[in-house]
Amino acid sequence: MPDVQHENYTRLNDVEIEKILLRTDSGAEIEISEMVNHVSIFEDISSPYLTGYAYISDAINLRGHLPVSGHESFIINFRTPGIGTEMRELDLDVYAMTDRTKARNDRNEMYKINFSSKMQRWNEQQRINKAYSGCISCIVNDIIKDYFPEGTNCWVEKTKGEFKFVIPNLKPLDAIKWLSKKAISAKSPHSTNFVFYEGLDGFVFASMGIMSLGNTSRHYTMRPAGMLQPNLLEQMNNIQDFEIHREYNRQEDLANGLYSSTLWTHDITTKKIEKKTLTYGDECSGGNFGRKLEEGNILPPNSKWAKTNANGPTFFRPKQQYAYSSASMNEDGSITYFYDRPHDELNWDNNNLGNNYIDNFNPEDYLLQNRSSTGIFGNIMINIRVAGDSSLSVGQIVDVKIPSNEPLDSIDEDWFDKYYSGKYLITCIRHVITNTSGGEYTSVLELSRNSLPKIIPTSKTIDGVGNIDYTKLERLEEVPIIEGDVLQ
């Protein structure tokens, strides 16, 4: 952790709230910390903008006097004290009011204001009609520069390949989502599972494979209730609530092409038909070791769900490697073929087809890999609730220890579940602040993984299972038979 200030963290789930404001587009502003009962802010690896809501207890007719009409900004500054974090400053658009409820005396009412980051509004108000060329990450950077609010903070992972696209009438976020399906990491050539999302620190366009190679940010442990923990900062790493959000569904994963799939491509110029197959565990699939959180694959090597001769779902993609081709007969009877490249005639070198090639038509490099490596992260998903931590962000790695449900001796060191414990990627965070006047802050984390901390054995016998001699069992006591109605 950063520099720790023990004296500032006074209680578990502590939070420091600098201000909560409602500011109208006309300039009116009011501090509403005393009126807000609950705030939830969501950041999701699959969402390109932040969302959230706040419940307001209104006894001054704020809704009518301000007024609250969907032309306001919800501004909140908060942080977790004691861990050296900076104040989080969020300026969000209010877009709807729901769940309005009057008190019985008609002197108070509750309502929920829903808000999102400003990018949602900017995205709906713009369309891209423009040609872009270069690597995918270069195009994403250009879109952010052209269509995002000035000063937008965004981290973009470098991609490989050269492309040329004309984007016709797409929203900026839709265009980036479409590009993410084709992106291939420059650092890790088989990482094709790119995502684009907004966190508390800004926007991120990166592959989940590169995220999986990051350092572990937090170590969470689910300790028994009532266990003595005098240090409040240590209690921040205690799991307060836990649930399994999703476990494996082999049939569903098989149908979606996570374990095996086939791609047929047809070059409409050369009439060449090619076949590409992917099987879980291949170098470019979701089971490749270089881009996993842990060592163990989610399937054993001899798994019946990933047969090497299985085709799985089949996909077809037309491709056009060259704009057109021609041929001429040489004096010796041989044929020389000439290919013209689309969009890039000036740099064309007929003798070196690999130089400066525009990679618009390369589905074999990303399509199957993207489906497998992205989908594998949904194989095991858990939700945990921990003390509020404003330094957490989607895309970070955390380590989790979940107790095993088997009886243990006092000397056993391996008290945790060997398959559900381990490293996870944070794919969603819900920041929950309740009782804002006093302040109580918890973080609900959705955690996903694409691997296991322990390799599933190829053969296994259950220890301790054998024949039981029932003749040696003794009944400890006789239970008396109770006659009549005992429910008096």
KAKAPE-V58722 format. One record per backbone hydrogen bond with DSSP energy under -0.5 kcal/mol. CO is the residue of the C=O (numbers start at 1). NH is the residue of the N-H. If there is no record, write none. Layout:
co=CO nh=NH
co=CO nh=NH
This chain:
co=4 nh=6
co=5 nh=8
co=5 nh=9
co=6 nh=9
co=8 nh=10
co=11 nh=14
co=13 nh=441
co=15 nh=17
co=16 nh=18
co=16 nh=79
co=19 nh=77
co=20 nh=32
co=20 nh=33
co=21 nh=75
co=22 nh=30
co=23 nh=73
co=24 nh=27
co=28 nh=24
co=30 nh=22
co=32 nh=35
co=32 nh=36
co=35 nh=37
co=35 nh=57
co=36 nh=436
co=37 nh=435
co=38 nh=55
co=39 nh=433
co=40 nh=53
co=41 nh=431
co=42 nh=51
co=43 nh=429
co=44 nh=47
co=47 nh=198
co=50 nh=117
co=51 nh=42
co=52 nh=115
co=53 nh=40
co=54 nh=56
co=54 nh=113
co=55 nh=37
co=55 nh=38
co=56 nh=58
co=56 nh=111
co=57 nh=59
co=58 nh=109
co=61 nh=64
co=61 nh=65
co=62 nh=66
co=63 nh=68
co=67 nh=69
co=71 nh=25
co=72 nh=94
co=73 nh=23
co=73 nh=75
co=74 nh=92
co=75 nh=21
co=76 nh=90
co=77 nh=18
co=77 nh=19
co=78 nh=88
co=79 nh=16
co=79 nh=81
co=80 nh=83
co=80 nh=85
co=82 nh=5
co=83 nh=2
co=88 nh=78
co=88 nh=90
co=90 nh=76
co=90 nh=92
co=92 nh=74
co=93 nh=95
co=93 nh=116
co=96 nh=114
co=98 nh=112
co=101 nh=110
co=103 nh=106
co=108 nh=103
co=109 nh=58
co=110 nh=101
co=111 nh=56
co=111 nh=113
co=112 nh=98
co=112 nh=114
co=113 nh=54
co=114 nh=95
co=114 nh=96
co=115 nh=52
co=116 nh=93
co=117 nh=120
co=117 nh=121
co=118 nh=122
co=119 nh=123
co=120 nh=124
co=121 nh=125
co=123 nh=126
co=127 nh=129
co=128 nh=169
co=128 nh=170
co=130 nh=167
co=132 nh=165
co=134 nh=163
co=135 nh=139
co=136 nh=140
co=137 nh=141
co=138 nh=142
co=139 nh=143
co=140 nh=144
co=141 nh=145
co=142 nh=146
co=143 nh=147
co=144 nh=148
co=149 nh=152
co=152 nh=154
co=153 nh=203
co=154 nh=156
co=155 nh=205
co=158 nh=186
co=162 nh=359
co=163 nh=134
co=165 nh=132
co=165 nh=167
co=166 nh=168
co=167 nh=130
co=167 nh=169
co=170 nh=128
co=171 nh=175
co=172 nh=176
co=173 nh=177
co=174 nh=178
co=175 nh=179
co=176 nh=180
co=177 nh=181
co=178 nh=181
co=179 nh=182
co=179 nh=183
co=180 nh=194
co=184 nh=160
co=188 nh=191
co=190 nh=192
co=191 nh=185
co=192 nh=194
co=193 nh=208
co=195 nh=206
co=197 nh=204
co=199 nh=202
co=202 nh=199
co=203 nh=155
co=204 nh=197
co=205 nh=157
co=206 nh=195
co=207 nh=211
co=208 nh=212
co=210 nh=213
co=211 nh=214
co=215 nh=397
co=218 nh=220
co=218 nh=399
co=220 nh=401
co=221 nh=223
co=221 nh=239
co=224 nh=227
co=230 nh=232
co=231 nh=235
co=232 nh=236
co=234 nh=237
co=235 nh=238
co=236 nh=387
co=237 nh=221
co=238 nh=240
co=241 nh=385
co=243 nh=245
co=243 nh=383
co=246 nh=381
co=249 nh=253
co=250 nh=254
co=251 nh=255
co=252 nh=256
co=253 nh=258
co=254 nh=257
co=259 nh=280
co=260 nh=313
co=261 nh=278
co=262 nh=315
co=263 nh=276
co=264 nh=317
co=265 nh=274
co=266 nh=268
co=266 nh=319
co=267 nh=271
co=272 nh=267
co=274 nh=265
co=276 nh=263
co=278 nh=261
co=279 nh=282
co=282 nh=285
co=285 nh=288
co=288 nh=291
co=289 nh=292
co=296 nh=452
co=300 nh=303
co=303 nh=306
co=307 nh=310
co=313 nh=262
co=315 nh=264
co=317 nh=266
co=319 nh=268
co=324 nh=340
co=326 nh=338
co=328 nh=336
co=330 nh=333
co=334 nh=330
co=335 nh=337
co=336 nh=328
co=338 nh=326
co=340 nh=323
co=340 nh=324
co=344 nh=347
co=345 nh=348
co=349 nh=352
co=352 nh=355
co=354 nh=357
co=357 nh=162
co=357 nh=359
co=360 nh=362
co=362 nh=365
co=363 nh=366
co=363 nh=367
co=366 nh=370
co=367 nh=371
co=368 nh=372
co=369 nh=373
co=370 nh=374
co=371 nh=375
co=372 nh=376
co=374 nh=377
co=375 nh=378
co=376 nh=379
co=377 nh=449
co=380 nh=449
co=381 nh=245
co=381 nh=246
co=382 nh=447
co=383 nh=243
co=384 nh=445
co=385 nh=240
co=385 nh=241
co=386 nh=443
co=389 nh=392
co=393 nh=396
co=396 nh=426
co=397 nh=217
co=397 nh=218
co=398 nh=424
co=399 nh=220
co=400 nh=402
co=400 nh=422
co=401 nh=222
co=402 nh=417
co=409 nh=412
co=413 nh=415
co=415 nh=404
co=417 nh=421
co=422 nh=400
co=424 nh=398
co=425 nh=427
co=425 nh=448
co=426 nh=395
co=427 nh=45
co=428 nh=446
co=429 nh=43
co=429 nh=431
co=430 nh=432
co=430 nh=444
co=431 nh=41
co=431 nh=433
co=432 nh=434
co=432 nh=442
co=433 nh=39
co=434 nh=440
co=435 nh=438
co=435 nh=439
co=440 nh=434
co=441 nh=388
co=442 nh=432
co=443 nh=386
co=443 nh=445
co=444 nh=430
co=445 nh=384
co=445 nh=447
co=446 nh=427
co=446 nh=428
co=447 nh=382
co=448 nh=425
co=449 nh=380
co=452 nh=296
co=461 nh=463
co=462 nh=465
co=464 nh=466
co=468 nh=470
co=469 nh=472
co=470 nh=473
co=474 nh=476
co=478 nh=480
co=481 nh=483
co=484 nh=486
co=486 nh=488
